[in-house]
Amino acid sequence: MSRSFRRLATAALFILPGLILFSAFILVPMAYSFRISFYDWNIVRPERSTWVGLANYAHALRDPIFRRAVLNTLTYAAVTVPGQILIGLIVAVLLNQDIRGQAFFRVVYYLPVITSWVIVSLLFEYMFVGQSGLVNYVLKDVLHLIPRNILWLADPILAFVPIHLLGIWKGVGWTAIVTLAGLQAIPEHLHEAASVDGAGPFARFRHITFPLLRPTLVFLFIVLTIGGLNAYISFLLITNGGDPLDLTHSILTLMYEATFTRLDFGYGSAISYLLTFFVFVVSIFQIRLLRQRVEA
């Protein structure tokens, strides 16, 4: 017991500095924000803040703008997550082949991942500008597919086209690299044995590659879903945080507007904790459901 205690004490000494920083900059602000969510918070004189209980949470659940933001965020995740996984899987399979310039193509596909969200969001906004955007130019003047320019960013539905495309394009490289690592972990002798037995490429992929790749796809699905539910920068920059008419908010842009534009800190904190709870529930559900499929 004495030896175990000394080993535990040594480990604790190494962990303690990081734990102190984590508590100071993560746990304490989270707890303070949770407290704020139960008040009509006075940022200038916090001691004069009014206790409102669950009123901020009830306000959010009744607010049609919040419900629209939830729908927008769920739609974003539902479109971008399968898109990233599907395209990333295809790219990973291609990059796993013995081709010339393999390292070059891996770097090229990964470049969007390391580019700034701000830069690429502004780039996609420019591409979809109604009067002078590249997309309208190609569709109308080059391909002659549309008779007039489409006002992409002025329409509350079409405004999500660049946002969704950006989300997929930005994440394909990371998804492909992670999937490629999963592909290379599959023993090659399984493919060789199946090939000897007469299995073609599609049969080998269906019966060997895909089943053994499921843990990687489970990991990607969970991480990408959490990331999709936290979409912020592209919504903020492409639609100016809700334009037109507050119909294109994500949950985080609405939280930012409530907190730092209207200075309603209690309502903004309530929105953040509703999102936290929702992400937690979705993550638990995904882990349990998809883990059962992997173990089956």
N, C-alpha and C positions, 0 to 999 in steps of 0.2 A: 504493500500500500504506500509505503514511503517513496519507493522508486516511481510508482505511478503518479503520485502527487507531484514529485519534482518534474517529471516529464510534462504533466499538465500545466504546472506553473511556468515552465519554460515556453510552452506553446502560447500560453496566455500573454506573456510578456511581448511576444512577437505580434500577437493579434491586437493587443490593447491600443497601440497608436492608431491603427486603421479604424478600430471600433469607435474610438473617441471622435475622430474626424467624421465618420459615418453618422454618429449620433448627433454631432453638432450641426452638420450641414444637411442631413436628410431626415432623421427621425424627429428631432425637435421642431424644425419648420413644418413637417407634416402634422405633428400633433397640434401645433399652434394654428395651422390652417384649418384643421378639423374643428377646433374651438371656434374660430371665426365664423364657420358655416352656420352656427346656431345664433348668430347675432346680426342685427342691423349695424354693421361695424362702422365706427367713426374713426377714420384713419388719422385725423388730427388729434383727437382726444379719445383714445381707446377706452379710458375709464368711463366715458359717457355713452358707450355702446349699449344698445337696447337688446335684451334677450328676446328672441322670437321663436326659439325652439326649432321645430321642423318646418317652419313657414317657408324658408328659402328652398328647401327640397320640394315642398308642395307646389311652390311657385314654378319651379323648373318643370315639374311633371305636368303642370297645367298649361305651360307656355307653348303655343303653337310653333314659335320660332325654335325653341329647344327641341321639340319633337321633329321638326324638319331637319335640324342639325343632326339628330340621331339617325334619321333615315339617310341623309347624305353620307354620313360616316360609314354606316353599315353597307350602303351601296358601293362606296369606294373600296371597302375591304372585300366585298363579294366579287368585284370585278378585277381588282389588281392582284389579289392573292392567287386565284387560279391561273390568271394570265402569266404571272411571274413564274409559277411552278411549271406550267406546261411549256412555255418557251424556254425556261432555264433547263428543263429536262432535255429538250431537243438539242439545245446548244451543248449541254454536257455530254450527251451521247456522241455528237459530232467531234467535240474536242477530245474525246477519249480514243478516237481512231488514230492510227499511226499515219499521220499526214505531215507534209513538209510545212515548216513555219508554225508548228503547234504552239510554241511558247508565245509567238507574236500574236496569234489569234486569242489566246487566253488573256493577254494584257489588253488587247483592244476591247474585248467584251467586258472587262472589269473596269475600264476607264470611267464609264458613267457612274459607278459606285463611289468613286473618290472625288468626283466633281461636286462643287458646292450646290446645295439645294437652291440657294438664292439665285445663283447664276443660271442654272437650267430652268428654273421657274420663270425667270424674266425672259429667257430665250423662247420658251414655249408660249408665253404670253405674246411676244412679238410675232411669232409664227401664226398665231390665230387672231391677230388684230383684224377687225372687220373690213377696213378699207385698204390697208396696205400690207396685210400679212402674207407670208409665203404660201400658206395653205390655200387661201383664196386665189392667189395668183396661179398656182399650179392647177387647181380645179377648174377655174374659169377661163384663164387665158392660154393655158398650155393644153390641158386635156379636154376643155370645153364640156365639162360634165354638169356645170351649173350656169344658169343664165345671168345671175347677179351675185354679188358678194354676200356671203353669209355672215351675219352679225353673231359670231360665236359667243363672245363674252357678254353680250347684252341679253342673251336668252338664258333663263335659269336652268334649262335642261342641257342645252348645247355647251354651256360653260364647263360642264363636267367632262367633255370630250378631251380637251388638253390636259386636265387634271388627271384623269384615268390613264391616258397614254403616257404621261410623264411618270406616274407611279409604276407602271409596268416596265417602261424603258429603264428607269433608274435602278430597279431591283433585279433585273434579269442577270446581270453579271455576277452579283453575289450569290444568287440562287444557283447559277450554273457552276460556280466554283465549289460550293458546298456539295452539290449533287455529284460533281466530278470526283470529289473525295470519296463519296459513298460508292460510286461505281468502281473506283480503283481498289476498294476494300473487298470487293467480291472475288473469291478465289477463281483464278483463270481455269483451273482444271475442271470446274463444273461446266463451263462453256465448251471446253474441249470434249468432255464426255458426251454432252448433249449433241454436239456436232457429229461425233462418231456414230451416235444412234440415229442420225438423219434429221435432227431438228434444224429448221431454218432460222434465219436471224430473228424473225418476228416471234417464232415459237420460243426461242431462247430468251428473248426479252420478256415475254409474257410469263413464262414458267420459272425463270431463274432470276433475271435482272430485277424485274419489278418487285417480286416478293421480298428479295433480300435488300432492296432499296427502301422498303417501307419505313424503317426507323428514321432514315434521313428525311424522307418526305413528311413524316409526322413532325419532326423537329422544325422543318421549314414552314409547314402549315401553321404551327402554333406561333412561332416567332413572327412570321409575316402578318398573321392576323392581329397580333398585339400591335405591331408597327402600323398596320392600316387603321386601326381604331384610334391611333394617336397622330393621325395626319394633321399637319398644321401649316408648314411653310408654303406649300404649293397652293393651298386654299387661300392663305392670306395674301399672297402676291398676285396670283392670277385673277382672283375675283375681288381683290381689295377687301378681303374679309367679309364676305356676305353679299356683295352686289350681284344682281340687282334686288332691292327690296328685302334684304336679309334672307334670301331664299337659297343661298349657296354656302351657308356656314357649315363648317365642321364643328364638332363639339368643342375642340380646343380654341378655334377662332372665336366662337361665341363666349367661351370662358374669358378669353383675353379681352374682348370688347366690354363684357360686363365688369371686369375687374379694373382695367386700366383706362378705359374710355369713359364709362359711366361712374367709375369709382364705387361700384356696388360690390365690395369685397366679400360680403357674406354670401351673396348670390353666386359670385364667381367661385368661391370655395365649395359651395354646395354642388355646383356643376362638376368641379374637378373630382369630388368624391363619388358622385354618381357614375362618372366615367371609370374611376378606379374600381368600384364595386362591380361594374358591368364587365370590365376586362378580366377581373379575378374570376367571376362566374364562368365566362366564356372559356378561359384558360383551363379551369378545372374540368369543365365538360369535355373539351377537346382532348385533354390528356387521358381521361378515363375512357372515352369512346374509342379513340384511335389506338390506345395501348392495347385494348382488347382485340382489335383487328390485327395488330402486329403479332400478338402472342398466339393468335388462332392458328 
